[in-house]
């Protein structure tokens, strides 16, 4: 049973990137999923939440209007579309099931020219 994040990498400021969070060994569609991010030495920061149906979403203040969370329950995957990326978005991004405080291993996003 695990969550696997993918899609991270190096992107220039202003560019887009899409992260994926795939469930393995369990049905991700039954759960609300949360994206968070963390920079070494700083507290983990909320990025986005999405409910099991995909109809209810909310975002951290620093990403509102730039990031969009979605899910494809047929694919057992949750996505994070990140647009207009800034250097301060550089972090390790994690997806998780907040109900069980269960998290993936994370994927590194680096925004730099």
N, CA, C and O atoms as CSV, one atom per row, in Angstrom:
chain,resi,resn,atom,element,x,y,z
A,1,UNK,N,N,0.859,-1.186,0.000
A,1,UNK,CA,C,0.000,0.000,0.000
A,1,UNK,C,C,0.888,1.226,0.000
A,1,UNK,O,O,1.683,1.433,0.917
A,2,UNK,N,N,0.749,2.027,-1.023
A,2,UNK,CA,C,1.577,3.228,-1.033
A,2,UNK,C,C,1.022,4.274,-1.984
A,2,UNK,O,O,0.201,3.994,-2.858
A,3,UNK,N,N,1.504,5.482,-1.777
A,3,UNK,CA,C,1.264,6.600,-2.679
A,3,UNK,C,C,2.582,6.943,-3.345
A,3,UNK,O,O,3.627,6.975,-2.694
A,4,UNK,N,N,2.531,7.197,-4.627
A,4,UNK,CA,C,3.752,7.495,-5.366
A,4,UNK,C,C,3.577,8.809,-6.107
A,4,UNK,O,O,2.717,8.930,-6.979
A,5,UNK,N,N,4.404,9.798,-5.754
A,5,UNK,CA,C,4.391,11.071,-6.450
A,5,UNK,C,C,5.366,10.998,-7.628
A,5,UNK,O,O,6.394,10.323,-7.567
A,6,UNK,N,N,5.016,11.706,-8.693
A,6,UNK,CA,C,5.908,11.795,-9.849
A,6,UNK,C,C,5.659,13.112,-10.566
A,6,UNK,O,O,4.677,13.807,-10.303
A,7,UNK,N,N,6.566,13.442,-11.477
A,7,UNK,CA,C,6.398,14.630,-12.298
A,7,UNK,C,C,7.266,15.804,-11.890
A,7,UNK,O,O,7.283,16.830,-12.571
A,8,UNK,N,N,7.983,15.666,-10.794
A,8,UNK,CA,C,8.855,16.750,-10.372
A,8,UNK,C,C,10.028,16.928,-11.308
A,8,UNK,O,O,10.280,16.098,-12.181
A,9,UNK,N,N,10.747,18.029,-11.112
A,9,UNK,CA,C,11.917,18.291,-11.941
A,9,UNK,C,C,12.323,19.741,-11.867
A,9,UNK,O,O,11.910,20.481,-10.975
A,10,UNK,N,N,13.141,20.130,-12.822
A,10,UNK,CA,C,13.636,21.503,-12.913
A,10,UNK,C,C,12.809,22.259,-13.947
A,10,UNK,O,O,12.616,21.779,-15.064
A,11,UNK,N,N,12.328,23.426,-13.582
A,11,UNK,CA,C,11.528,24.241,-14.497
A,11,UNK,C,C,11.928,25.698,-14.322
A,11,UNK,O,O,12.323,26.119,-13.235
A,12,UNK,N,N,11.823,26.454,-15.389
A,12,UNK,CA,C,12.165,27.873,-15.334
A,12,UNK,C,C,11.037,28.671,-14.675
A,12,UNK,O,O,9.877,28.264,-14.727
A,13,UNK,N,N,11.370,29.782,-14.069
A,13,UNK,CA,C,10.319,30.643,-13.507
A,13,UNK,C,C,9.282,31.006,-14.555
A,13,UNK,O,O,9.608,31.321,-15.700
A,14,UNK,N,N,8.023,30.953,-14.133
A,14,UNK,CA,C,6.921,31.231,-15.042
A,14,UNK,C,C,6.399,30.012,-15.774
A,14,UNK,O,O,5.350,30.074,-16.414
A,15,UNK,N,N,7.107,28.921,-15.689
A,15,UNK,CA,C,6.723,27.728,-16.418
A,15,UNK,C,C,5.740,26.871,-15.665
A,15,UNK,O,O,5.473,27.111,-14.488
A,16,UNK,N,N,5.181,25.841,-16.354
A,16,UNK,CA,C,4.251,24.916,-15.732
A,16,UNK,C,C,4.911,23.572,-15.396
A,16,UNK,O,O,5.973,23.219,-15.909
A,17,UNK,N,N,4.242,22.862,-14.531
A,17,UNK,CA,C,4.658,21.500,-14.206
A,17,UNK,C,C,3.430,20.794,-13.649
A,17,UNK,O,O,2.622,21.406,-12.951
A,18,UNK,N,N,3.289,19.517,-13.951
A,18,UNK,CA,C,2.162,18.756,-13.418
A,18,UNK,C,C,2.679,17.576,-12.613
A,18,UNK,O,O,3.451,16.754,-13.108
A,19,UNK,N,N,2.250,17.510,-11.393
A,19,UNK,CA,C,2.604,16.394,-10.525
A,19,UNK,C,C,1.467,15.385,-10.499
A,19,UNK,O,O,0.298,15.741,-10.647
A,20,UNK,N,N,1.828,14.127,-10.311
A,20,UNK,CA,C,0.847,13.054,-10.172
A,20,UNK,C,C,1.052,12.344,-8.852
A,20,UNK,O,O,2.163,12.260,-8.330
A,21,UNK,N,N,-0.043,11.837,-8.328
A,21,UNK,CA,C,-0.021,11.056,-7.089
A,21,UNK,C,C,-0.841,9.806,-7.353
A,21,UNK,O,O,-2.067,9.870,-7.446
A,22,UNK,N,N,-0.178,8.689,-7.472
A,22,UNK,CA,C,-0.852,7.440,-7.816
A,22,UNK,C,C,-0.955,6.537,-6.593
A,22,UNK,O,O,-0.005,6.380,-5.825
A,23,UNK,N,N,-2.127,5.954,-6.438
A,23,UNK,CA,C,-2.316,4.993,-5.368
A,23,UNK,C,C,-1.940,3.601,-5.836
A,23,UNK,O,O,-2.259,3.201,-6.956
A,24,UNK,N,N,-1.272,2.882,-4.988
A,24,UNK,CA,C,-0.885,1.511,-5.297
A,24,UNK,C,C,-1.288,0.613,-4.138
A,24,UNK,O,O,-0.823,0.782,-3.011
A,25,UNK,N,N,-2.157,-0.337,-4.433
A,25,UNK,CA,C,-2.579,-1.248,-3.375
A,25,UNK,C,C,-3.802,-0.783,-2.601
A,25,UNK,O,O,-4.259,-1.474,-1.691
A,26,UNK,N,N,-4.336,0.379,-2.952
A,26,UNK,CA,C,-5.584,0.801,-2.334
A,26,UNK,C,C,-6.316,1.747,-3.285
A,26,UNK,O,O,-5.733,2.312,-4.211
A,27,UNK,N,N,-7.607,1.896,-3.023
A,27,UNK,CA,C,-8.465,2.685,-3.900
A,27,UNK,C,C,-8.428,4.136,-3.446
A,27,UNK,O,O,-9.052,4.506,-2.451
A,28,UNK,N,N,-7.697,4.939,-4.179
A,28,UNK,CA,C,-7.481,6.332,-3.787
A,28,UNK,C,C,-8.777,7.128,-3.827
A,28,UNK,O,O,-8.904,8.142,-3.142
A,29,UNK,N,N,-9.740,6.674,-4.626
A,29,UNK,CA,C,-10.973,7.435,-4.807
A,29,UNK,C,C,-11.806,7.531,-3.534
A,29,UNK,O,O,-12.696,8.377,-3.444
A,30,UNK,N,N,-11.536,6.688,-2.560
A,30,UNK,CA,C,-12.319,6.708,-1.323
A,30,UNK,C,C,-11.885,7.799,-0.362
A,30,UNK,O,O,-12.539,8.018,0.658
A,31,UNK,N,N,-10.794,8.487,-0.669
A,31,UNK,CA,C,-10.174,9.367,0.312
A,31,UNK,C,C,-9.966,10.792,-0.201
A,31,UNK,O,O,-9.721,11.020,-1.385
A,32,UNK,N,N,-10.070,11.729,0.721
A,32,UNK,CA,C,-9.567,13.070,0.452
A,32,UNK,C,C,-8.046,12.993,0.385
A,32,UNK,O,O,-7.407,12.265,1.145
A,33,UNK,N,N,-7.493,13.751,-0.529
A,33,UNK,CA,C,-6.039,13.767,-0.726
A,33,UNK,C,C,-5.519,15.181,-0.508
A,33,UNK,O,O,-6.160,16.164,-0.881
A,34,UNK,N,N,-4.377,15.258,0.086
A,34,UNK,CA,C,-3.740,16.548,0.364
A,34,UNK,C,C,-2.363,16.585,-0.285
A,34,UNK,O,O,-1.610,15.612,-0.245
A,35,UNK,N,N,-2.057,17.722,-0.878
A,35,UNK,CA,C,-0.693,18.018,-1.328
A,35,UNK,C,C,-0.076,18.994,-0.337
A,35,UNK,O,O,-0.697,19.977,0.064
A,36,UNK,N,N,1.151,18.701,0.044
A,36,UNK,CA,C,1.929,19.606,0.883
A,36,UNK,C,C,3.312,19.748,0.268
A,36,UNK,O,O,3.666,19.018,-0.657
A,37,UNK,N,N,4.079,20.674,0.776
A,37,UNK,CA,C,5.455,20.829,0.308
A,37,UNK,C,C,6.329,21.232,1.483
A,37,UNK,O,O,5.861,21.790,2.476
A,38,UNK,N,N,7.598,20.935,1.340
A,38,UNK,CA,C,8.517,21.241,2.418
A,38,UNK,C,C,9.880,21.611,1.877
A,38,UNK,O,O,10.414,20.973,0.969
A,39,UNK,N,N,10.424,22.659,2.462
A,39,UNK,CA,C,11.781,23.101,2.200
A,39,UNK,C,C,12.613,22.742,3.430
A,39,UNK,O,O,12.142,22.924,4.553
A,40,UNK,N,N,13.825,22.243,3.254
A,40,UNK,CA,C,14.641,21.892,4.426
A,40,UNK,C,C,14.739,23.044,5.412
A,40,UNK,O,O,15.025,24.180,5.035
A,41,UNK,N,N,14.496,22.733,6.685
A,41,UNK,CA,C,14.594,23.738,7.720
A,41,UNK,C,C,13.323,24.521,7.956
A,41,UNK,O,O,13.257,25.358,8.857
A,42,UNK,N,N,12.298,24.246,7.134
A,42,UNK,CA,C,11.018,24.939,7.289
A,42,UNK,C,C,9.909,23.939,7.551
A,42,UNK,O,O,10.057,22.747,7.282
A,43,UNK,N,N,8.793,24.434,8.080
A,43,UNK,CA,C,7.645,23.567,8.326
A,43,UNK,C,C,6.978,23.169,7.015
A,43,UNK,O,O,7.034,23.884,6.014
A,44,UNK,N,N,6.343,21.994,7.062
A,44,UNK,CA,C,5.599,21.560,5.890
A,44,UNK,C,C,4.423,22.510,5.675
A,44,UNK,O,O,3.757,22.919,6.626
A,45,UNK,N,N,4.181,22.851,4.413
A,45,UNK,CA,C,3.176,23.846,4.040
A,45,UNK,C,C,2.045,23.195,3.247
A,45,UNK,O,O,2.291,22.372,2.365
A,46,UNK,N,N,0.821,23.562,3.563
A,46,UNK,CA,C,-0.329,23.085,2.799
A,46,UNK,C,C,-0.285,23.669,1.391
A,46,UNK,O,O,-0.062,24.865,1.208
A,47,UNK,N,N,-0.500,22.809,0.403
A,47,UNK,CA,C,-0.608,23.266,-0.976
A,47,UNK,C,C,-2.058,23.177,-1.437
A,47,UNK,O,O,-2.613,24.166,-1.917
A,48,UNK,N,N,-2.680,22.004,-1.298
A,48,UNK,CA,C,-4.050,21.838,-1.776
A,48,UNK,C,C,-4.692,20.605,-1.149
A,48,UNK,O,O,-4.024,19.639,-0.783
A,49,UNK,N,N,-6.020,20.681,-1.042
A,49,UNK,CA,C,-6.837,19.534,-0.635
A,49,UNK,C,C,-7.866,19.263,-1.712
A,49,UNK,O,O,-8.325,20.182,-2.389
A,50,UNK,N,N,-8.225,18.004,-1.868
A,50,UNK,CA,C,-9.322,17.645,-2.760
A,50,UNK,C,C,-10.122,16.529,-2.103
A,50,UNK,O,O,-9.553,15.574,-1.573
A,51,UNK,N,N,-11.467,16.659,-2.142
A,51,UNK,CA,C,-12.294,15.653,-1.499
A,51,UNK,C,C,-12.411,14.426,-2.400
A,51,UNK,O,O,-11.951,14.462,-3.541
A,52,UNK,N,N,-13.019,13.337,-1.910
A,52,UNK,CA,C,-13.061,12.111,-2.722
A,52,UNK,C,C,-13.774,12.269,-4.062
A,52,UNK,O,O,-13.444,11.585,-5.031
A,53,UNK,N,N,-14.757,13.177,-4.113
A,53,UNK,CA,C,-15.492,13.329,-5.367
A,53,UNK,C,C,-14.772,14.239,-6.362
A,53,UNK,O,O,-15.047,14.200,-7.561
A,54,UNK,N,N,-13.864,15.042,-5.864
A,54,UNK,CA,C,-13.197,16.016,-6.725
A,54,UNK,C,C,-13.928,17.335,-6.833
A,54,UNK,O,O,-13.462,18.241,-7.525
A,55,UNK,N,N,-15.067,17.466,-6.164
A,55,UNK,CA,C,-15.860,18.692,-6.285
A,55,UNK,C,C,-15.422,19.767,-5.302
A,55,UNK,O,O,-15.589,20.956,-5.574
A,56,UNK,N,N,-14.870,19.369,-4.176
A,56,UNK,CA,C,-14.440,20.340,-3.178
A,56,UNK,C,C,-12.930,20.400,-3.138
A,56,UNK,O,O,-12.250,19.385,-2.983
A,57,UNK,N,N,-12.418,21.610,-3.282
A,57,UNK,CA,C,-10.977,21.829,-3.307
A,57,UNK,C,C,-10.651,23.075,-2.497
A,57,UNK,O,O,-11.458,24.000,-2.417
A,58,UNK,N,N,-9.494,23.093,-1.913
A,58,UNK,CA,C,-9.013,24.330,-1.315
A,58,UNK,C,C,-7.492,24.359,-1.426
A,58,UNK,O,O,-6.843,23.332,-1.626
A,59,UNK,N,N,-6.943,25.567,-1.289
A,59,UNK,CA,C,-5.540,25.811,-1.595
A,59,UNK,C,C,-4.878,26.655,-0.521
A,59,UNK,O,O,-5.518,27.458,0.159
A,60,UNK,N,N,-3.581,26.449,-0.391
A,60,UNK,CA,C,-2.805,27.342,0.441
A,60,UNK,C,C,-2.747,28.731,-0.182
A,60,UNK,O,O,-2.812,28.872,-1.403
A,61,UNK,N,N,-2.626,29.742,0.650
A,61,UNK,CA,C,-2.665,31.118,0.158
A,61,UNK,C,C,-1.579,31.407,-0.870
A,61,UNK,O,O,-1.797,32.183,-1.800
A,62,UNK,N,N,-0.422,30.797,-0.712
A,62,UNK,CA,C,0.701,31.121,-1.581
A,62,UNK,C,C,0.555,30.545,-2.992
A,62,UNK,O,O,1.306,30.927,-3.889
A,63,UNK,N,N,-0.403,29.630,-3.202
A,63,UNK,CA,C,-0.538,29.009,-4.524
A,63,UNK,C,C,-1.889,29.288,-5.163
A,63,UNK,O,O,-2.111,28.897,-6.308
A,64,UNK,N,N,-2.796,29.953,-4.457
A,64,UNK,CA,C,-4.120,30.223,-5.010
A,64,UNK,C,C,-4.019,30.986,-6.319
A,64,UNK,O,O,-3.267,31.951,-6.452
A,65,UNK,N,N,-4.808,30.514,-7.284
A,65,UNK,CA,C,-4.816,31.155,-8.586
A,65,UNK,C,C,-3.734,30.664,-9.525
A,65,UNK,O,O,-3.761,30.979,-10.715
A,66,UNK,N,N,-2.788,29.902,-9.018
A,66,UNK,CA,C,-1.702,29.380,-9.875
A,66,UNK,C,C,-1.720,27.854,-9.959
A,66,UNK,O,O,-1.363,27.287,-10.992
A,67,UNK,N,N,-2.126,27.200,-8.898
A,67,UNK,CA,C,-2.138,25.732,-8.844
A,67,UNK,C,C,-3.574,25.231,-8.901
A,67,UNK,O,O,-4.496,25.879,-8.404
A,68,UNK,N,N,-3.746,24.068,-9.516
A,68,UNK,CA,C,-5.053,23.431,-9.595
A,68,UNK,C,C,-4.912,21.948,-9.259
A,68,UNK,O,O,-4.092,21.241,-9.845
A,69,UNK,N,N,-5.713,21.498,-8.322
A,69,UNK,CA,C,-5.712,20.082,-7.946
A,69,UNK,C,C,-6.910,19.409,-8.623
A,69,UNK,O,O,-7.990,19.993,-8.719
A,70,UNK,N,N,-6.708,18.193,-9.083
A,70,UNK,CA,C,-7.779,17.436,-9.717
A,70,UNK,C,C,-7.533,15.953,-9.465
A,70,UNK,O,O,-6.486,15.549,-8.959
A,71,UNK,N,N,-8.530,15.161,-9.836
A,71,UNK,CA,C,-8.340,13.729,-9.668
A,71,UNK,C,C,-9.054,12.968,-10.769
A,71,UNK,O,O,-10.069,13.413,-11.304
A,72,UNK,N,N,-8.505,11.826,-11.090
A,72,UNK,CA,C,-9.124,10.897,-12.019
A,72,UNK,C,C,-9.245,9.574,-11.273
A,72,UNK,O,O,-8.299,8.790,-11.206
A,73,UNK,N,N,-10.419,9.347,-10.720
A,73,UNK,CA,C,-10.582,8.150,-9.889
A,73,UNK,C,C,-10.531,6.862,-10.701
A,73,UNK,O,O,-10.240,5.794,-10.164
A,74,UNK,N,N,-10.815,6.967,-11.997
A,74,UNK,CA,C,-10.678,5.769,-12.837
A,74,UNK,C,C,-9.211,5.377,-12.965
A,74,UNK,O,O,-8.876,4.198,-13.075
A,75,UNK,N,N,-8.347,6.382,-12.948
A,75,UNK,CA,C,-6.908,6.136,-13.040
A,75,UNK,C,C,-6.263,5.999,-11.657
A,75,UNK,O,O,-5.060,5.765,-11.545
A,76,UNK,N,N,-7.080,6.148,-10.601
A,76,UNK,CA,C,-6.560,6.036,-9.238
A,76,UNK,C,C,-5.428,7.039,-8.985
A,76,UNK,O,O,-4.429,6.725,-8.337
A,77,UNK,N,N,-5.613,8.260,-9.517
A,77,UNK,CA,C,-4.534,9.251,-9.490
A,77,UNK,C,C,-5.087,10.637,-9.180
A,77,UNK,O,O,-6.184,10.996,-9.607
A,78,UNK,N,N,-4.311,11.401,-8.436
A,78,UNK,CA,C,-4.597,12.810,-8.166
A,78,UNK,C,C,-3.487,13.629,-8.804
A,78,UNK,O,O,-2.324,13.225,-8.803
A,79,UNK,N,N,-3.854,14.783,-9.351
A,79,UNK,CA,C,-2.904,15.637,-10.059
A,79,UNK,C,C,-2.784,17.000,-9.382
A,79,UNK,O,O,-3.704,17.467,-8.710
A,80,UNK,N,N,-1.638,17.613,-9.576
A,80,UNK,CA,C,-1.434,18.992,-9.167
A,80,UNK,C,C,-0.828,19.733,-10.344
A,80,UNK,O,O,0.350,19.566,-10.661
A,81,UNK,N,N,-1.641,20.545,-10.982
A,81,UNK,CA,C,-1.162,21.375,-12.089
A,81,UNK,C,C,-0.629,22.675,-11.510
A,81,UNK,O,O,-1.354,23.412,-10.841
A,82,UNK,N,N,0.628,22.948,-11.767
A,82,UNK,CA,C,1.275,24.132,-11.222
A,82,UNK,C,C,1.663,25.046,-12.373
A,82,UNK,O,O,2.441,24.663,-13.246
A,83,UNK,N,N,1.124,26.239,-12.369
A,83,UNK,CA,C,1.421,27.234,-13.399
A,83,UNK,C,C,2.086,28.454,-12.779
A,83,UNK,O,O,2.051,28.656,-11.565
A,84,UNK,N,N,2.689,29.259,-13.638
A,84,UNK,CA,C,3.346,30.501,-13.178
A,84,UNK,C,C,4.255,30.236,-11.985
A,84,UNK,O,O,4.198,30.930,-10.970
A,85,UNK,N,N,5.082,29.230,-12.129
A,85,UNK,CA,C,5.941,28.830,-11.017
A,85,UNK,C,C,6.962,29.904,-10.676
A,85,UNK,O,O,7.462,30.624,-11.540
A,86,UNK,N,N,7.248,29.984,-9.394
A,86,UNK,CA,C,8.182,30.961,-8.866
A,86,UNK,C,C,9.334,30.236,-8.166
A,86,UNK,O,O,9.164,29.091,-7.747
A,87,UNK,N,N,10.470,30.856,-8.034
A,87,UNK,CA,C,11.571,30.205,-7.310
A,87,UNK,C,C,11.184,29.771,-5.900
A,87,UNK,O,O,11.689,28.770,-5.392
A,88,UNK,N,N,10.294,30.520,-5.277
A,88,UNK,CA,C,9.871,30.156,-3.914
A,88,UNK,C,C,8.951,28.945,-3.869
A,88,UNK,O,O,8.589,28.483,-2.788
A,89,UNK,N,N,8.573,28.431,-5.023
A,89,UNK,CA,C,7.822,27.170,-5.066
A,89,UNK,C,C,8.755,25.956,-4.983
A,89,UNK,O,O,8.292,24.822,-4.863
A,90,UNK,N,N,10.041,26.195,-5.047
A,90,UNK,CA,C,10.999,25.100,-4.936
A,90,UNK,C,C,10.837,24.386,-3.596
A,90,UNK,O,O,10.899,25.005,-2.534
A,91,UNK,N,N,10.630,23.077,-3.669
A,91,UNK,CA,C,10.389,22.279,-2.455
A,91,UNK,C,C,10.256,20.819,-2.854
A,91,UNK,O,O,10.229,20.480,-4.037
A,92,UNK,N,N,10.173,19.967,-1.850
A,92,UNK,CA,C,9.741,18.591,-2.068
A,92,UNK,C,C,8.233,18.558,-1.858
A,92,UNK,O,O,7.727,18.997,-0.825
A,93,UNK,N,N,7.527,18.033,-2.848
A,93,UNK,CA,C,6.079,17.988,-2.810
A,93,UNK,C,C,5.619,16.573,-2.446
A,93,UNK,O,O,6.099,15.583,-2.998
A,94,UNK,N,N,4.682,16.508,-1.506
A,94,UNK,CA,C,4.170,15.244,-1.014
A,94,UNK,C,C,2.658,15.181,-1.205
A,94,UNK,O,O,1.959,16.183,-1.050
A,95,UNK,N,N,2.170,14.010,-1.540
A,95,UNK,CA,C,0.725,13.783,-1.474
A,95,UNK,C,C,0.457,12.807,-0.339
A,95,UNK,O,O,1.302,11.983,0.008
A,96,UNK,N,N,-0.745,12.920,0.232
A,96,UNK,CA,C,-1.046,12.066,1.359
A,96,UNK,C,C,-2.521,11.942,1.623
A,96,UNK,O,O,-3.338,12.677,1.068
A,97,UNK,N,N,-2.848,11.001,2.479
A,97,UNK,CA,C,-4.212,10.788,2.952
A,97,UNK,C,C,-4.277,11.354,4.365
A,97,UNK,O,O,-3.845,10.691,5.308
A,98,UNK,N,N,-4.806,12.563,4.535
A,98,UNK,CA,C,-4.767,13.188,5.859
A,98,UNK,C,C,-5.521,12.402,6.930
A,98,UNK,O,O,-5.197,12.480,8.115
A,99,UNK,N,N,-6.537,11.638,6.495
A,99,UNK,CA,C,-7.305,10.861,7.466
A,99,UNK,C,C,-6.416,9.896,8.253
A,99,UNK,O,O,-6.640,9.654,9.439
A,100,UNK,N,N,-5.409,9.352,7.575
A,100,UNK,CA,C,-4.508,8.389,8.216
A,100,UNK,C,C,-3.106,8.940,8.394
A,100,UNK,O,O,-2.205,8.226,8.835
A,101,UNK,N,N,-2.916,10.207,8.054
A,101,UNK,CA,C,-1.579,10.821,8.127
A,101,UNK,C,C,-0.574,9.942,7.385
A,101,UNK,O,O,0.511,9.651,7.889
A,102,UNK,N,N,-0.951,9.530,6.193
A,102,UNK,CA,C,-0.119,8.647,5.384
A,102,UNK,C,C,0.363,9.413,4.159
A,102,UNK,O,O,-0.432,10.030,3.450
A,103,UNK,N,N,1.670,9.370,3.914
A,103,UNK,CA,C,2.272,10.209,2.881
A,103,UNK,C,C,3.183,9.419,1.967
A,103,UNK,O,O,3.754,8.398,2.349
A,104,UNK,N,N,3.304,9.921,0.745
A,104,UNK,CA,C,4.257,9.355,-0.190
A,104,UNK,C,C,5.668,9.819,0.129
A,104,UNK,O,O,5.899,10.513,1.119
A,105,UNK,N,N,6.611,9.423,-0.727
A,105,UNK,CA,C,8.019,9.746,-0.511
A,105,UNK,C,C,8.387,11.129,-1.002
A,105,UNK,O,O,9.442,11.649,-0.639
A,106,UNK,N,N,7.550,11.732,-1.812
A,106,UNK,CA,C,7.802,13.089,-2.269
A,106,UNK,C,C,8.501,13.147,-3.611
A,106,UNK,O,O,9.164,12.197,-4.029
A,107,UNK,N,N,8.341,14.284,-4.282
A,107,UNK,CA,C,9.026,14.542,-5.540
A,107,UNK,C,C,9.569,15.972,-5.507
A,107,UNK,O,O,8.879,16.902,-5.088
A,108,UNK,N,N,10.805,16.129,-5.953
A,108,UNK,CA,C,11.473,17.429,-5.873
A,108,UNK,C,C,11.040,18.313,-7.039
A,108,UNK,O,O,11.043,17.889,-8.194
A,109,UNK,N,N,10.673,19.527,-6.719
A,109,UNK,CA,C,10.387,20.558,-7.720
A,109,UNK,C,C,11.380,21.687,-7.501
A,109,UNK,O,O,11.490,22.226,-6.399
A,110,UNK,N,N,12.098,22.040,-8.551
A,110,UNK,CA,C,13.073,23.125,-8.485
A,110,UNK,C,C,12.736,24.142,-9.556
A,110,UNK,O,O,12.678,23.814,-10.741
A,111,UNK,N,N,12.514,25.376,-9.136
A,111,UNK,CA,C,12.188,26.459,-10.064
A,111,UNK,C,C,13.385,27.401,-10.110
A,111,UNK,O,O,13.682,28.101,-9.142
A,112,UNK,N,N,14.055,27.403,-11.241
A,112,UNK,CA,C,15.285,28.188,-11.353
A,112,UNK,C,C,15.589,28.461,-12.810
A,112,UNK,O,O,15.302,27.651,-13.691
A,113,UNK,N,N,16.186,29.638,-13.047
A,113,UNK,CA,C,16.628,29.964,-14.398
A,113,UNK,C,C,17.973,29.313,-14.696
A,113,UNK,O,O,18.508,29.475,-15.792
